Amino acid sequence: MTTQSSQLPELGSPHYFASLYAHVSEALGVPVDKHVFTCILFCLMGRTHLPSGNHLLLRTQREELSQLREMLISMLSNVFGLTTLHLRCRSDTSPESLLSDLLSYSASEVDGSGGAPNHGRKGSISNSRASSGNGRRLQGSLSRPTTGNARSPPTSLISRGGGSFGPLPQALVVSSLGRSSHDTQECLWNVLRARSWIYNGTVHHLPDDLLVIALNDIGDGREKPHIIPCLLDQFSFSSYVNIAGSSAQFSSPPTLPAVIPTQYLHRLKQHPLPSIDPFLTNYMSNLLTGTTQHPLLHALLVGNRARSAFKHFTAVSTALFCNEDGRIQAQHATQEDIARVYVHVLGHRVSIRNVGEGVLSILDRTLAPLPHDERKEWKPGMKRGETVPQIMRDILAMV
């Protein structure tokens, strides 16, 4: 165990999460967005127990997406030590250009000159490397932090002819995925599902621990992201991010080595997760039923993958937060763990049905009443459950 790794708190120790977050903030010397850090940690923790589709969807206001992207790329590289590629989709992004841009990262790694990747390939998106020094990034489809070269590559791609294509990134940040065509989104889904693809006669394989993070605007809070269902189902965890209310620095200075060493991160991914007792399993089943049968929600995506993810992230929550009161406890899941992850696992999989105000007023009288201090009288023009999270909080209160 390295000296840096030994300074980090051991999972299961009192105040584990608070201690880990404090260590990261102190090591970087700049504020770290606690919410984004927690979301990434959730998707990395116990990763081997939910290896397929364990990806992250973050949503924020449209005007804050670029700031969230900068923060995310910096955190993935400087905190978690993951080589990171940013892919920006457009309406004219073709499946071929998507695959080409995925490989342009590995091409730049083996270029050796430190220059930009080969621009000779045809594609609808231009490539760019991150500028060094001031953290400014050039406009283009691809960008990655300069610290990426210092991270240990997870794998190399070998062509059938024996030529090396270099390593693929360990994390992929995708912006504006909803703007791309159905064919392009289906192409990405096939790559994530099969974990390999063929390009120009060469078979390429994704790294085993690849983490994909899609950035999407919140919209009106009533609809799912504009991503095809099979691809959206690959994202097991989601969250709204409030950049305006964050004191975090969007792009922190490069650190070498990463704050969280590879060996420590590996132990987190391999950590056994606690089981969930039958009573809480039944409670989770009731929440899922309340979601799928809620008259205001369209919830066709709440299927077996969602159920598995719900159970998985409840166990992750237990492992991360069971000792936050300062006492060493046995890891037993609680209703608090279930409530902590419920909206994050299911919120991006549901949308609000388009029904008339008259129907809404009838439903308002049939739903269980809220506490007196939260009760609102329905008036013409008012829509109960203005956003998906609000309705889901109501379900939590009723079940």
C-alpha positions in Angstrom: 0.0 0.0 0.0 1.4 3.4 -1.0 1.8 6.2 1.5 -0.8 8.3 -0.2 -3.2 5.4 -0.2 -2.6 4.7 3.5 -3.7 8.3 4.3 -7.1 7.7 2.9 -9.9 6.4 5.2 -10.7 2.8 5.0 -14.2 1.9 3.9 -16.4 1.1 6.9 -14.5 3.4 9.2 -16.4 6.0 11.2 -17.3 9.1 9.2 -15.9 7.4 6.1 -17.5 9.5 3.4 -16.9 12.8 5.2 -13.3 11.9 5.8 -12.7 10.9 2.2 -14.3 14.1 0.9 -12.3 16.2 3.3 -9.1 14.5 2.2 -9.8 15.1 -1.5 -10.6 18.8 -0.9 -7.5 19.3 1.1 -5.3 17.5 -1.4 -6.5 19.6 -4.3 -6.5 22.9 -2.4 -9.6 24.1 -4.1 -13.4 23.4 -3.4 -14.7 20.2 -4.9 -18.4 19.9 -5.8 -19.6 17.4 -3.2 -22.7 16.3 -5.2 -20.8 15.5 -8.4 -18.1 13.8 -6.4 -20.7 11.6 -4.7 -22.4 10.7 -8.0 -19.1 9.5 -9.5 -18.2 7.6 -6.4 -21.6 5.8 -6.5 -20.9 4.6 -10.0 -17.4 3.4 -9.2 -18.1 1.8 -5.9 -18.8 -2.0 -6.1 -18.6 -1.6 -9.9 -17.9 -5.3 -10.4 -21.3 -6.2 -9.0 -23.2 -4.3 -11.7 -20.7 -4.3 -14.6 -23.2 -3.8 -17.4 -24.8 -0.4 -17.9 -23.3 1.1 -14.8 -23.0 4.6 -16.3 -23.9 8.1 -15.1 -26.3 10.8 -16.5 -26.0 14.3 -15.2 -28.5 17.0 -16.0 -28.2 20.8 -15.4 -29.4 24.0 -17.0 -28.4 24.4 -20.6 -26.3 27.5 -20.0 -24.4 25.6 -17.3 -23.5 22.5 -19.3 -20.0 23.8 -20.3 -19.1 24.6 -16.7 -20.3 21.1 -15.6 -18.2 19.5 -18.4 -15.0 21.4 -17.3 -15.6 20.4 -13.6 -16.3 16.8 -14.5 -13.2 16.3 -16.7 -11.0 17.9 -14.1 -12.4 15.7 -11.3 -12.2 12.5 -13.3 -8.5 13.1 -14.0 -7.2 14.9 -11.0 -9.2 13.1 -8.3 -9.9 9.6 -9.7 -6.9 9.4 -12.0 -9.0 8.3 -15.0 -7.8 9.0 -18.5 -10.8 11.0 -19.9 -12.1 11.8 -23.4 -14.8 14.4 -24.1 -17.1 13.7 -27.1 -19.5 16.4 -28.2 -22.3 15.2 -30.4 -24.1 17.2 -33.0 -27.2 16.7 -35.2 -25.0 15.7 -38.1 -22.8 13.3 -36.1 -22.8 10.0 -38.0 -22.1 6.6 -36.5 -18.9 6.4 -38.5 -17.6 9.7 -37.2 -18.6 8.7 -33.6 -16.4 5.5 -33.9 -13.6 7.5 -35.6 -13.6 10.0 -32.8 -13.4 7.3 -30.1 -10.3 6.0 -31.8 -8.8 9.5 -32.3 -8.0 9.5 -28.6 -5.8 6.4 -29.0 -4.3 7.7 -32.2 -3.1 10.8 -30.3 -1.6 8.7 -27.6 0.7 6.9 -30.0 1.4 9.9 -32.2 4.4 10.8 -30.0 4.6 14.3 -31.3 2.2 15.8 -28.8 0.3 17.2 -31.7 -3.3 16.8 -32.7 -4.7 13.5 -33.9 -4.9 12.7 -37.6 -7.6 14.9 -39.2 -7.6 12.9 -42.4 -10.5 10.8 -41.5 -13.9 11.9 -42.7 -16.4 12.8 -40.0 -18.9 15.4 -39.0 -17.0 16.4 -35.9 -13.7 18.2 -35.7 -11.0 17.0 -33.2 -9.0 19.1 -30.7 -6.6 18.6 -27.9 -6.9 20.4 -24.6 -4.7 23.5 -24.3 -2.2 23.5 -21.5 -1.6 26.1 -18.8 -4.7 28.1 -18.4 -7.2 25.3 -18.6 -8.9 26.9 -21.7 -10.2 24.4 -24.2 -10.5 24.7 -28.0 -13.9 24.2 -29.6 -14.3 20.9 -31.2 -15.8 17.4 -30.7 -13.0 16.0 -28.6 -11.0 17.4 -25.7 -9.1 15.9 -22.8 -7.1 17.2 -19.9 -3.4 17.4 -20.3 -3.0 15.3 -17.2 -4.5 12.4 -19.1 -1.1 11.3 -20.5 0.2 10.7 -17.0 -2.4 8.1 -16.2 -1.7 4.4 -16.7 -3.5 3.2 -19.8 -5.9 0.3 -19.1 -5.5 -1.5 -22.3 -4.1 -1.2 -25.8 -6.0 -1.9 -29.1 -4.3 -4.4 -31.4 -5.3 -4.6 -35.0 -5.5 -7.9 -36.9 -2.4 -6.8 -38.7 -0.5 -6.4 -35.4 -0.4 -2.6 -35.4 -1.1 -0.8 -32.1 -3.8 1.7 -31.9 -2.9 2.8 -28.3 -5.1 2.8 -25.2 -8.8 3.8 -25.1 -9.8 6.2 -22.3 -11.1 5.0 -18.9 -13.9 7.6 -18.8 -16.0 9.1 -21.6 -17.8 12.3 -21.2 -20.5 12.8 -23.8 -22.2 16.2 -24.4 -25.4 16.8 -26.3 -26.1 13.2 -26.9 -29.8 13.9 -27.4 -29.0 16.0 -30.4 -27.5 13.1 -32.4 -29.5 11.0 -34.7 -31.2 7.7 -33.8 -28.6 5.7 -35.8 -25.7 7.4 -34.0 -27.3 6.7 -30.6 -28.0 3.2 -31.6 -24.4 2.8 -32.6 -23.2 3.9 -29.2 -25.7 1.6 -27.6 -24.3 -1.4 -29.6 -20.8 -0.5 -28.6 -21.7 -0.3 -24.9 -23.8 -3.5 -25.0 -21.3 -5.6 -26.9 -18.2 -3.8 -25.4 -16.5 -4.0 -28.8 -16.9 -2.8 -32.3 -15.4 -3.2 -35.8 -13.9 -0.2 -37.5 -12.1 -0.4 -40.8 -11.8 -4.1 -40.5 -10.3 -4.0 -37.0 -12.0 -5.3 -33.8 -11.7 -2.9 -30.9 -12.6 -3.7 -27.3 -13.8 -1.3 -24.6 -11.8 -1.2 -21.3 -13.5 -3.4 -18.7 -14.0 -0.4 -16.3 -15.1 2.2 -18.8 -17.3 4.9 -17.2 -19.6 6.8 -19.5 -21.0 10.1 -18.3 -23.6 11.8 -20.4 -24.4 15.5 -19.9 -27.9 16.7 -20.7 -30.0 19.8 -20.0 -32.9 19.6 -17.5 -35.4 21.0 -19.9 -38.8 21.5 -18.2 -38.2 18.7 -15.7 -41.2 16.7 -17.1 -39.6 14.7 -19.8 -36.9 12.0 -20.1 -33.7 13.0 -21.9 -34.0 12.8 -25.7 -32.1 9.6 -25.8 -33.4 6.3 -27.3 -34.7 4.0 -24.7 -32.2 1.2 -25.1 -29.3 3.6 -24.7 -30.9 5.5 -21.8 -31.2 2.1 -20.1 -27.4 1.9 -20.0 -27.3 4.8 -17.6 -28.1 3.3 -14.2 -27.7 6.5 -12.1 -28.6 10.1 -12.8 -28.8 13.4 -11.0 -29.6 17.1 -11.4 -26.7 19.3 -10.8 -27.0 22.9 -9.6 -23.9 24.7 -10.9 -25.1 28.1 -9.8 -25.3 27.0 -6.2 -21.9 25.3 -6.2 -18.8 26.9 -4.7 -16.6 24.4 -6.5 -13.9 25.5 -8.9 -14.8 24.3 -12.4 -11.2 23.4 -13.5 -8.6 22.6 -10.9 -4.9 22.6 -11.5 -3.5 19.3 -12.7 -2.3 17.0 -9.9 0.3 14.2 -10.2 -0.4 11.6 -9.0 -4.2 11.5 -8.7 -5.6 12.2 -5.3 -7.2 8.7 -5.2 -4.6 6.1 -6.2 -5.4 3.3 -8.6 -5.0 0.6 -5.9 -7.4 2.4 -3.6 -9.9 2.8 -6.4 -9.6 -0.9 -7.3 -10.5 -1.9 -3.8 -13.6 0.3 -3.9 -14.7 -1.3 -7.2 -14.1 -4.8 -5.7 -15.6 -4.1 -2.3 -18.4 -6.6 -1.4 -21.8 -5.0 -1.0 -24.2 -5.8 1.9 -27.3 -7.8 1.3 -30.8 -6.3 1.7 -33.2 -8.0 4.1 -36.7 -9.2 2.8 -38.6 -6.4 4.6 -36.7 -3.7 2.7 -36.8 -5.7 -0.5 -40.6 -5.6 -0.2 -40.5 -1.9 0.5 -38.4 -1.4 -2.7 -40.9 -3.5 -4.6 -43.7 -1.3 -3.4 -41.9 1.9 -4.5 -41.3 0.4 -7.9 -45.0 -0.5 -8.2 -46.0 3.0 -7.0 -43.8 4.4 -9.7 -45.0 2.2 -12.6 -48.7 2.5 -11.7 -48.7 6.2 -10.8 -51.4 7.9 -13.0 -49.2 10.8 -13.9 -46.0 9.0 -14.8 -45.0 7.2 -18.0 -42.7 4.5 -16.7 -42.1 1.9 -19.4 -38.4 2.0 -18.8 -38.7 0.8 -15.2 -37.9 -2.8 -16.0 -35.5 -5.5 -14.8 -32.4 -3.4 -15.3 -33.9 -0.6 -13.2 -34.8 -3.0 -10.5 -31.3 -4.5 -10.4 -29.8 -1.0 -10.3 -32.1 0.1 -7.5 -31.0 -2.8 -5.4 -27.3 -2.3 -6.3 -27.2 1.4 -5.5 -29.1 0.9 -2.2 -26.3 -1.4 -1.2 -23.7 1.1 -2.4 -25.3 3.8 -0.2 -25.1 1.5 2.8 -21.4 0.8 2.2 -20.6 4.5 1.8 -22.8 6.1 4.5 -23.6 3.4 7.2 -21.0 4.8 9.6 -21.6 8.6 9.1 -22.8 9.0 12.7 -19.3 8.2 13.9 -19.9 4.6 15.2 -18.6 1.4 13.6 -21.7 -0.5 12.6 -22.6 -3.6 10.7 -23.5 -2.7 7.2 -27.3 -3.1 7.0 -29.4 -1.3 4.4 -32.0 1.1 5.8 -35.0 2.9 4.4 -32.8 6.0 4.3 -30.5 4.3 1.8 -33.4 3.4 -0.4 -34.7 7.0 -0.2 -31.3 8.3 -1.0 -31.0 6.5 -4.4 -34.7 6.2 -5.4 -34.9 9.3 -7.6 -31.3 8.9 -8.9 -32.0 5.4 -10.2 -35.5 5.9 -11.6 -35.9 9.6 -12.3 -34.4 9.6 -15.8 -36.4 6.6 -16.8 -39.8 8.2 -16.3 -41.7 11.2 -17.7 -44.9 13.0 -16.9 -47.9 12.0 -19.0 -49.6 14.6 -21.2 -53.0 14.9 -19.7 -55.5 17.8 -19.4 -55.8 20.0 -16.4 -59.3 18.6 -15.7 -57.8 15.1 -15.3 -55.0 16.5 -13.1 -57.6 18.1 -10.8 -59.4 14.8 -10.4 -56.1 13.0 -9.8 -55.1 15.6 -7.2 -58.2 14.7 -5.1 -57.5 11.0 -5.3 -53.9 11.0 -4.4 -52.9 10.8 -0.7 -52.8 14.2 0.9 -49.5 15.9 1.7 -48.7 17.2 5.2 -50.6 20.4 6.0 -47.5 22.6 5.6 -46.9 21.2 2.1 -50.5 21.1 0.9 -51.5 23.3 -2.0 -55.0 23.9 -3.2 -55.4 23.1 -6.9 -56.4 26.1 -9.1 -57.1 26.3 -12.8 -53.8 26.4 -14.7 -51.8 24.7 -12.0 -50.3 21.4 -12.7 -49.8 19.0 -9.8 -46.4 17.3 -9.9 -44.7 20.1 -12.0 -41.6 18.0 -12.3 -40.7 14.3 -12.1 -38.7 14.7 -8.9 -41.6 16.3 -7.2 -43.9 13.4 -8.0 -41.3 10.9 -7.0 -40.9 12.6 -3.6 -44.7 12.3 -3.2 -44.5 8.6 -3.9 -41.8 8.2 -1.2 -44.0 10.0 1.2 -47.0 7.8 0.4 -45.4 4.3 0.3 
